[in-house]
Amino acid sequence: MKVLNTLRPGWDEKLYEKALTNELSKRNHRHDQQNSFGVTYEGESIGTLVPDLIVEDTVLVDANVVTDFTDAHIAQMIGYLGITGLKAGLLINFKYGTLRFKRAVR
């Protein structure tokens, strides 16, 4: 909430992501930004997933600036969780003056 209250709405997702990493560091939370995970299909490498943030090796965080979360956002997050092996994800929407978020669990 501090990130949104400080920056206010209207910025690019990557600016909110960077501000989140700064705030997490100030609060002594372990986090990894832009880690790479290999994606395979039938045993063959087909590319790389690079999620925004992973906090405390537990929660995948995806910063967004969207009108509203859709089923596609949730499905994508569940896919990310499957690839990373994590069980919990948090979609955060910085588009409005009040913080909006959705949890996803696999």
N, C-alpha and C positions, 0 to 999 in steps of 0.2 A: 504494500500500500504506500510505503514511503516513496518508492520510485515514481509511482503515478502522481502522488501528491506534489512531488518536487518538480518533475518534468512536465506534468499536465498532458492531456491528450494532444495528438497531432504529429507525432514523430514516427520515424521508421522503426520497424521491429528490432533491428540490430542495435539501435540506440538504447532501447529498453533492455535488451539482453545484456549489453555492456554495463548499464547502470545496475542491473540485478547482480551481476558478478561483483561489482564494486561493493554493493550493499552486503552481499553474502560474505565477502572477505572481511569487511568491518565487523561483522557479527561472528567471525571465526567459524563459519560453516565451510566444510570441505566441499569443493565443487570442481567439476571439469567442464570446460567450455569447448565445444566443437570437436569432441573425440570422434574418431572414425571407427565404424563397425562394418566389416565385410558382409555383403549380402550374397547369398548363394541361391541357385535354383537347380534342383536335382543334382546337387553336389558340385556345381560349377559356379565360380565367381561371376557375378553379373554387375557388380558395382559396390558402392560404398554409401552407408547412411552416416550423416553427420548431424546428430541432434544438437539443439541449442545448448542445453545445460543438463548435467547430472549432479544432483545435490546429495551429499553424504553417501554416495554409492548406492542410493536407494530409490530416488525419485527423479524421473526424467521430466524436465520442465521445458515447455515450448511457449515462447513469447509470441503473441499475435497482435495484429491490429486489423480486426475484421468486424463487419457489421454484427454478426452473431455466429456462434459455433453451430456447425451442422453435423449431421451424422457422419459425413466424410471426414471431418476433423477428428472425431472420436475413433473412427475406424483406422485412420492413419496413425493415431497415437497408439492404439492397440497393436498395430503392426510394428511400430517402433519398439514397443515393449517386448514383443516376441523376438526381435532381432537382437536387442541389447541384453535380454535375459532378466530385465527388471520387472517388477510386479506392479508398480504404481507410476502414474503419469499425471502431470498437472498442466492443463492448458490455461494460459493467462491472457486475457484480452485487455489491451491498453487503449482501446479506441475511445472510451467514454470517460467522463469525470469520476465515475465510481468503478472500482475494480470488479471485473467479471472473470469467473474462472469455472473450469469443469475438471473433475477428477476422472481418471480412467484407471481401471484395474483389470489385469488379465488373470 
